Amino acid sequence: MNFALQIGKIAGIPIRLHITFLAIIPVVAYLFGTFSQLVYGKPYGFGAVEPLELRWIYSLAFSILLFTCVVLHELGHSFVAMRYGIKIRSITLYILGGVASMEDIPRDPARELKMAIAGPLVSGAIGAGCVLLSNPSAAILGEFHPLTTLLWSLGIINLILMIFNLIPAFPMDGGRVLRAWFASRMPYAAATTRAANIGKMFAIAMGLLGLLSFNVFLILIAFFVYIGASEEDKATSISVTLDGIKVKDMMSSDVRTVAPETDLKDLVEMMFREKHRGYPVVQAEKLVGIVTISDVQKVPDPMRASTTVGQIMNKKIYVIRPEDEATDAMKKMAERQIRRLPVLENERLVGILSRSDMLRAIEICSGW
């Protein structure tokens, strides 16, 4: 289920707001407004606008500007990636920051280094610029004027964001910088493992510090970093293992298909008998859909005898070709959250690739 709302595009890149991000905007506005209320409390000559109203106007502006800076941070990564021909699927803002969804991460150390460092450099430039602008603002408007407070706070937070992202631990940018450095001296998989292990040590240290200081937020970050490091190491290991393997090497060529007019009662019996959770739907030798056990479960049992596959099948089909790389199939399955991909050659169904097929290939190639 997709919990992200697309709000627009920048340079063709969809910008999305996750539901967790929408929840944090009023919190940030409240925190900034509370801070501002503590440091100033008298009128500033804005006419009929009362100071309290003015504070909350600036608070909302601050929260919007802050997360605009997060988008700019991710755009820094994205624009460098696009220079190398890497497609950016989207930028999504979450409660803990933004994520640029890239088609691929280059294994060339120099390219990965440039991509990783671009985001923190953008945050650093914004931070330094806002801090510098707050000085003339303080001289003209006053040290505790809301605009001065906004600029100074925005600058400091961006500088903190830059430093935090340079921590040498996945999934932060510093973890990728560290991997790029290691990868210039050793194989990519070994570089990932070493960088991930260093990231885990940072996570453990942060977790212990959080426990000793009773800081729940630091413990959550430590957990986030540890999981991120582990997942990056695992994903890279699988990706390297599948290097050079084609879809045709893993797919099942003996494909069992069903027709659109097959009723669900017969389909369920077939699933029990053949132990398959989904089938391609073919009509006149053409792939027209795919039906899975989850589609069947949406239909009440008494209605299954009178309901056909064609009525419930998913007509939006994601396919792959026999000559495509296994890693492409893995990414497509993960992104679309699907368990199988029909394999088409010249518009003809020649096989099907399931997650179990991929797991079997990974086990064989890695010697597990």
N, C-alpha and C positions, 0 to 999 in steps of 0.2 A: 504494500500500500504506500502511495506517495504522499508524504506529509509536507511537501514543499510547494510554494506558490510562486510561479514565475511573474516577475514584476516588469520585465523589459529585457532589452538586449543592449550590449555595448560591444561594438566592433564585431557583431554577429554572434557574440557569446551570450547565451541565456543567463540572466541573473535571477536566482531563486531565493526565496526566504523560507527557511524551515520553520515549522510551528514553534520549535524551541526558541528560535531567534525572536519571533513575534512576542513571546512571553517576556524576554529580557529587556526590550525597549523601554517599557514604563518603569522597570526597576532602575535602569541606568538614569533615566530622567529624574526619578525620585531621589536617588543618591546624590546626583549633581545639584539638584534643587536644595536638598538638605544641607549640603556642604556650603552652597552659596549663601543660604540663610544664616549660617553660623558666622560667616566672615563679613557680611554687610547687611544693613537693615535700615538704611535711610533713603529718601528720594534722591534721584539723580537728574532731575530736570527733564523728564520725558513727558511732561504735560499731564494729560488725564490718566495715563497708565500708572497704576499703583505699583509700588515696589514688589509686592507679593506676586501680582500677575506677571510682572516683567521677569521675575526670577524663573517662573515656570515656563514662560515662553522661551527663555534662553536654555532651560533644562531640556526641553523637547528638541530644540535646535542642536544642542550638544549631542544628544543620543543619536540623532540622524547623521550628524557629521562624523561621529565616531565610527559608525558602521559603514559610512561611505569610505572612510579610510581603510576599513577592512577589505572592502571591494577593490580599492586601488592597490592594496597589498597583493591580492590574488591576481589582479590584472598585470602586475609586474611580472609574476611567474608566467602568466598566460602569453603575454606579448613576446617574451623571449622564446617560449616553446613554439609559438606560431612561426617565428623566424626560422626554426628548424623543421618546419613542415608538420608539426604535431597538432592534431585537431583538439580543440578544447570543447568538450561537450556542454559544460555548464559551470557556473560558479554558484555555490550554495552557501548561504550564511546560516551557521548553527549557533547555539548558545555559547560555545567555546571558541568561535572564530569562523573563518571561511575556508572552503575547500574548492579548489579548481579541479574538476574532473577531466583528466587528460586521457587521450587515446592510448598513449604509451609514455613510459619514462625512458629516455635514452640511456644506454649503457656506456656511452662515451663519457669519461670522467669530466672532461672540459665542458661539455654541453650541460651535464647535470649540475655542475658547479655554478655555471652562469644562471641556469634556471632557478636553482635553490636560493642563490644570494640575491636575486632580483627583488623578491618580496620584502625582505628586511631592509634593503637599500631604499625602497619606496617609503616604508614606514619611518626610517631614519630621516629621510629628507623632509617628509611632512612634519615630523616632530621638531626638527631643528628650525624649520620655517615658522611654525606656530609659536615656539618659544621666543624667537627673535622678534616676531610681530607683536608679542605681548608687551615688550619693553616700551616701544613708542606709544602703545595703547595706554599703558600705565601712566606714562608721562602726560598724556593729553587728557584722558578720561578719569584717571585715578587708579590707584593700585588695586582697589577692591571693586572696581566697576565690573558688572557681569560679563561684558565683552572681553575685558582683560582676563578675568577668571576663566572664561571659556577657552580663549586662545592658549593660555598657559596650561590648563588641564589637558586640553587636546594634544598639545605638544608633548607633555610629560608621558601621557599614556601611550602615544605612538613610539616614543623612545623606549619605554618599557616593553612594548610589543616587539620592537626590533630585537632587544636583548633576549627576551623570552624565546623568540623563534630561533635564535642562534644557539640555544642550548644543544649540545651535540647528542641528541637523542631523537629517534623516530617517535612520533610522526612529524616533529618540528623540522623546520628547514635546516637547522644545524645538523640533524642526523644525516640529511642528504649531502650536506657539505662534507661531513666527515667521511661518508661512504665514497664520495668522489675522490677524496684525498687518498683513501686506502686503495680504491680501484685503480689508481694510477701506478700502484706498486704490487698488486696481486690480482688474482681472478675476481670477477664481479661478485660471485656468490660468496666467496671467502670474505670479501670486503664488506658485504652486507651483514654477514654473521658477526664480524668483529665490531662493526658500528652498532649493531643491534645489542650486543652484549654490553657495550659501554653505555648505551641508552638504558638498559635494564639496571645497571649499577646506579645511574643517576636517579632512576625511579625509586629504587630501594632506599637510597639516601633521603630523597624527598619524603617518602612515606614514613621513615623513622623520625625525621624532623617534624612532620605533621603530627605524629603520635605524641611526641614529647611536648609539643607546643599546643596540643589539643586543637589543631587547625584542620578542620574537616575539608576545607577547600584544597589545601595542599595534598591531603591524602587522596582526594579524587583526581587531582592532576597526576599524582604519582601512579595511580591505577591506570589512568588514560595513557600515560607514557609507556608503562610496562607492556600493556596489551598492544599498543601501536608498534613497539619494537618487535614483539613476538610475531605479530601478523605480517610485518614487512619481511622478516627473515623467512617465514614460512612461504609467503607468496613468491618471493624471489627464488627460493629453492625449487619450487614447483615449476616456475617459468623457465629456469635454466635447464631443469630436467627434461622439459618438453621441447627444447630447442631442436629444430630440424625435423620434428615429427609432423606429418601432415594429417589432416582429418581422415583421409582415406586409409591411413594406417591404423586408426582406432575405431572407425565406425562399424556398425553391424550392417552387413550387406543384405542379409535375409530379413527384409522388412515386412512385418505383418501390418496390413492396412485394413481399414473398415470403410464401408460406403455410407453416404449421408443418410440413406433410408434405413439403416440398421437401427432397430429399437434398443433402448437403453437396457432392457432386461437381458437381451442377448449379449450386449456389450459387457455387462457386469459379469455374466457367466464366463465370457471369454477372458476377462481380466483375472478372475479366480483361477481359471484353468491354465492360463499361460503365464501368470505372474508378472504381467506388464501393467504399468500405471497409466500409460497413455498410448495413443495410436494416431498415426497420420490418417487423414480422411481423403480418400482419392475418388474422383468421379471422372470417367472417360480418360483414364490414365493421367489425369491432372490433379496435382495437390490443391485441395480447396480449403483445407483447415486442419486443425489438430484437436483431439478430444482427450481429456485427462480425467483421472478419478475425481479430482476436485470439481470438475464441471458436472459430473454425474451426481455427486453428493448434494448439489444445490437443488436437485429435483426430488420431491417426496417419493418414497417407495411405491405408493399406489399408482403414481402417474408415469412410472418408468416404462411400462408396457405400451403406453400410448404416445410416448415421446421418442422422437428419432434423434440420431446423432447430429443430423444437419440443423436441428433446432437449437442445440446447445453448444456446438463446436465453436472454437475460437477461430475466427476468420483472419485475424491479424497474426500472420505467421512469420517467425524469424527463421531464416534458413542460412545454410553455409554451403560452400563448394568443397569437393574432394581435395582440391589442391591448396586450400587455405591452411594456414598454420594452426597447430593445435592450441597455441596460446591465444590466437584470435577467438577460437571457439570458447575457450575458458572465460575470457573477458566478456564475451557476448552473453554467456549463461549467467555470469555474476551480475552484470549490469541489468539484464532484463528479468532476473530472478526466475529463470526457467530451468527445467531439468533435462530437456532434450532439444535437439536441433535436427530437423529434416535436412538431408544432404541432397542437393539438386545439381544435376549436370545437364546443361542444355534444356532446362525447364523440366527435366525428367527426374523423378525420385529414384535415387540409386542407393540410398542408405539412411540410417539414422544414428545420431551420436547422442548418447545419454551421459549423465554424470557418472554412472557406474562404469561405462566404457572408459572415461577419462581417468577415473581412479585406478582402474586396472592397468592402464598404460603407465601411469605415474609409479605404481608399485613395481611394475616390471623394469622400467627404465632406471629407477633409483635403487633397485635391489632390495626393497623392503621385504 
